[in-house]
Amino acid sequence: MPYLFTHFKEKITPDGEQVYFGISRDGFNWEEVNGGNPVLTAKLGEKGCRDIEIVRLHTGGFVIVTTDLCVAYRYDENLNLDWKNINSTGSKCLRMWKTDDLIHFSEERLVHFGRDDFGCMWAPEVFFDEETEEYLIHWGSTVAETNYKHMSIYCSTTKDFETFSAPKLFFTKDNEILDSHIRKFGDTYHLFYKNAEHPPMNMHATSKNLFGPYEHDEDFEKYMDEKIKNPGSYEGPTSCVLADGRWCLFLDFFGCEKEKMGYVPFVSDEPGKAVFERMNEGFSFPYGFKHGGIIEITDEEYERLKNM
């Protein structure tokens, strides 16, 4: 069962903040695609792609969705960033491409969701609701109402990635949250997200309803707090079911250009059982890779991408 990992690279130059592909036969040993060069390069808006998400459409083909932002263009002379300014003046759009074969792509689009009061639309992910045959796009944003000081998760639905519902609040807490990731196993929805503070670490919550309410998983928080060194340094959760049937949660260790890490795997022995252990052994990627998403692909798609 091959996999495709869409991601960007953490670099101080704009070429890192573009769309990259990695492929794997088992979900643990990854190969670069296109010689490690970008597969897609942004030309519109902020001219950068961060937080790369890919979804396979139930009607055929794929959609790639990204944050429309390039922080490399916002560094000062000392390579410092004003994140508060980015959270209030970042893009009000998400970037999208469509493709039938993962090789040839549509024209790049910036999608505006009708809300100019968003500070920046961060880390989009897509969940397909089989019951309604709609796609839930969810992302993190600050809003003007809170003077861009409180990030929550917002969402919109679409059936075709052409028309979209008006954004609404999906999930929020007293503290800022970001980087939402949703999986469903059986009748349970699993929501992973990052607490910005109090405490700063990844969290897990569950619900029997896609739109909640979600119940906090205290055991997962305890594991992150007690077993993981510097738990606040991980973000960007994504996951897949490995070829051997285990559930692998990937967390992005940010600062990978310095630490040479990037994503780190945490493995559960069965899908839906949120009891994970970090498992670096046997995991390899040809370079540090940043915030992205994983889908299963066919053998034919794997070979096609390998020869890109």
C-alpha positions in Angstrom: 0.0 0.0 0.0 1.9 3.1 -1.2 1.5 6.6 0.2 2.0 10.2 -0.9 3.1 12.9 1.5 2.5 16.4 0.4 4.6 18.9 2.3 6.9 22.0 2.2 10.4 22.5 3.4 11.6 24.9 6.2 14.1 27.1 4.5 14.9 30.8 4.6 14.3 31.1 0.9 10.9 31.1 -1.0 11.7 27.9 -2.8 11.1 26.0 0.5 7.6 27.3 0.8 6.2 25.5 -2.2 4.5 22.1 -2.9 6.8 19.0 -2.5 5.9 15.3 -2.8 7.3 12.3 -1.0 6.3 8.7 -1.6 6.6 5.5 0.4 5.7 1.8 0.1 5.2 1.3 3.8 4.7 4.8 5.4 8.1 4.7 7.1 10.7 4.8 4.4 10.2 7.8 2.1 11.6 8.9 -1.2 11.8 12.3 -2.7 9.8 13.1 -5.9 11.0 15.3 -8.8 14.6 15.2 -7.6 13.6 16.9 -4.3 12.4 20.0 -6.2 9.0 21.6 -5.9 6.2 19.9 -7.8 4.1 23.1 -7.8 5.2 26.7 -7.3 2.9 29.5 -6.3 2.6 32.5 -8.5 -0.5 34.3 -7.0 -1.1 36.1 -3.7 1.7 35.7 -1.2 3.5 33.4 -3.6 4.1 30.8 -1.0 2.6 27.4 -0.1 2.6 26.2 3.5 0.7 23.5 5.3 0.1 21.3 2.2 -3.1 19.2 2.2 -4.2 16.7 -0.5 -7.5 14.9 -0.8 -8.6 12.2 -3.2 -12.1 13.1 -4.5 -14.7 10.4 -4.3 -15.7 11.3 -7.9 -12.1 10.9 -9.1 -9.0 13.1 -9.1 -7.4 15.1 -6.4 -7.4 18.6 -4.8 -4.3 20.2 -3.2 -5.1 23.0 -0.7 -2.4 25.2 1.0 -2.0 28.2 3.2 -1.3 31.2 1.0 1.8 32.6 2.7 5.5 32.9 2.2 7.3 33.9 5.4 10.6 34.1 3.5 9.4 37.4 2.0 8.6 38.7 5.5 12.0 38.3 7.2 13.7 41.5 8.4 17.4 42.1 7.8 18.2 39.8 10.8 15.9 37.0 9.6 13.4 37.7 12.3 9.6 37.4 11.9 6.7 39.4 13.3 4.3 36.6 13.8 1.6 38.9 15.3 1.7 40.9 12.2 1.4 37.8 10.0 -1.6 36.6 12.1 -3.4 39.9 11.4 -2.2 40.7 7.8 -1.8 37.3 6.3 -3.8 35.9 3.4 -7.6 35.9 3.5 -7.5 33.1 0.9 -6.5 29.4 0.5 -4.6 28.2 -2.5 -5.9 25.3 -4.5 -5.0 23.1 -7.5 -6.9 20.2 -9.0 -5.3 17.2 -10.8 -6.5 13.9 -12.3 -3.2 12.1 -12.3 -0.9 13.9 -9.8 1.3 14.9 -12.8 -0.7 17.5 -14.7 -2.4 20.3 -12.7 -5.1 22.9 -13.2 -4.4 26.6 -13.0 -3.6 27.8 -9.5 -6.6 29.4 -7.7 -6.9 31.6 -4.6 -10.3 30.9 -2.9 -11.8 33.7 -0.8 -14.5 32.5 1.6 -16.2 35.9 2.0 -14.6 36.8 5.3 -12.2 39.8 5.2 -12.1 39.8 9.0 -9.8 36.8 9.1 -6.2 37.6 10.1 -4.6 34.7 8.2 -6.1 31.4 7.1 -3.6 28.8 8.5 -3.1 25.1 7.9 -6.2 23.9 5.9 -7.2 20.3 6.1 -10.0 18.4 4.4 -12.3 15.7 5.8 -14.7 13.8 3.5 -18.1 13.2 5.2 -19.4 10.0 3.6 -22.9 10.6 5.0 -23.4 13.9 3.2 -20.8 13.4 0.5 -19.4 16.9 1.4 -15.9 17.9 2.1 -15.3 19.8 5.3 -12.4 22.2 5.0 -11.1 23.4 8.4 -8.3 25.8 9.2 -7.0 28.1 12.0 -7.7 31.8 12.0 -7.6 34.9 14.2 -10.4 37.4 13.6 -10.7 41.2 13.9 -13.3 40.8 16.7 -10.6 39.7 19.1 -8.0 42.1 17.6 -6.4 39.1 16.0 -5.2 37.8 19.3 -7.2 34.5 19.6 -6.9 31.7 17.0 -9.7 29.1 16.7 -10.6 26.5 14.1 -13.1 27.6 11.4 -14.7 25.5 8.6 -16.5 25.6 5.3 -18.2 22.8 3.3 -18.1 22.0 -0.4 -19.2 19.2 -2.7 -17.0 20.2 -5.7 -14.3 22.6 -4.6 -16.0 25.2 -6.8 -18.6 26.6 -4.4 -18.2 26.8 -0.7 -20.5 27.5 2.3 -20.0 30.5 4.5 -17.3 29.9 7.1 -18.4 29.2 10.6 -16.6 28.4 13.9 -15.8 24.7 14.2 -13.8 24.4 17.4 -12.5 26.8 20.0 -11.1 27.0 23.5 -10.2 29.7 26.0 -6.6 29.5 24.8 -5.4 29.7 21.1 -5.5 26.5 19.1 -4.3 25.7 15.6 -3.4 22.8 13.2 -6.5 20.7 13.3 -6.5 17.1 11.9 -9.6 14.8 11.8 -9.9 11.0 11.4 -12.9 8.8 11.8 -12.7 5.1 12.8 -16.0 3.3 13.4 -18.5 5.8 14.8 -15.9 8.0 16.5 -14.3 11.2 15.2 -10.8 11.9 16.3 -9.7 15.5 16.5 -6.0 16.4 16.9 -4.9 20.0 17.3 -2.1 22.1 18.8 -2.6 24.2 22.0 -0.6 27.4 21.5 -0.2 27.8 25.3 -1.5 26.5 28.7 0.1 24.1 28.0 1.7 24.4 24.5 1.4 20.9 23.1 -0.7 18.7 20.8 -4.0 17.5 22.1 -6.6 14.9 21.2 -10.3 14.9 21.5 -13.2 12.6 20.4 -16.8 12.9 19.4 -19.6 10.9 17.9 -20.6 13.9 15.8 -18.3 15.6 13.3 -19.3 19.0 14.5 -18.9 18.0 18.2 -19.0 18.6 21.0 -15.5 17.0 21.4 -14.3 15.4 24.7 -10.8 16.0 25.8 -8.4 13.0 26.0 -6.6 13.5 29.3 -4.5 10.3 28.8 -3.0 11.7 25.5 -2.2 15.0 27.1 -0.5 13.1 30.0 1.6 11.1 27.6 2.7 14.2 25.7 3.5 16.0 28.9 5.4 13.1 30.6 7.0 11.2 27.8 7.8 13.7 25.1 10.8 16.0 25.4 9.8 19.6 24.6 6.2 18.8 23.7 5.6 22.4 22.6 8.0 21.9 19.7 5.6 19.6 17.8 2.7 20.7 15.6 1.0 20.0 12.3 -0.5 16.6 13.2 -1.4 14.2 10.3 -1.9 10.4 10.3 -2.3 7.3 8.2 -3.0 3.6 8.7 0.2 1.8 7.9 0.5 -1.1 5.5 0.7 -3.5 8.5 -2.5 -2.1 10.0 -1.1 0.1 12.7 -2.1 3.8 13.1 0.7 6.3 12.7 0.4 9.8 13.9 3.0 12.2 12.5 3.9 15.3 14.4 6.0 18.1 12.9 9.0 19.0 15.0 9.3 22.6 13.9 12.7 24.1 13.5 13.8 21.2 11.4 16.4 23.2 9.4 18.3 23.6 12.7 17.5 20.3 14.3 17.4 18.2 11.0 14.2 16.5 12.2 10.9 17.5 10.6 8.1 15.0 11.1 8.4 12.3 13.8 6.2 9.1 13.9 4.1 8.0 16.8 2.5 4.6 16.4 -0.6 2.9 17.8 -1.2 -0.8 17.4 -4.7 -0.3 15.9 -6.7 2.5 14.2 -8.8 4.5 16.6 -6.8 3.5 19.6 -5.1 6.8 20.6 -2.3 5.2 22.6 0.9 6.1 20.8 4.6 5.5 21.2 7.3 7.4 19.4 9.1 5.1 17.0 12.0 6.7 15.2 13.6 3.3 14.4 13.2 2.4 10.8 11.8 5.8 9.8 13.6 7.8 7.1 13.0 10.8 4.9 15.6 12.2 2.5 15.4 15.7 4.0 13.6 17.7 6.7 10.0 18.1 5.7 7.3 20.4 7.0 3.6 20.5 7.7 1.7 18.4 5.2 -0.8 15.6 4.6 -0.8 11.9 3.6 -3.0 9.9 1.3 -2.9 6.3 0.1 -2.1 5.9 -3.6 -2.2 3.0 -6.0 0.9 1.1 -7.3 0.4 2.7 -10.6 0.3 6.2 -9.1 3.4 5.4 -7.0 5.4 4.4 -10.2 4.1 7.4 -12.0 5.3 9.7 -9.2 8.6 7.8 -8.8 9.4 8.6 -12.5 8.3 12.2 -12.4 
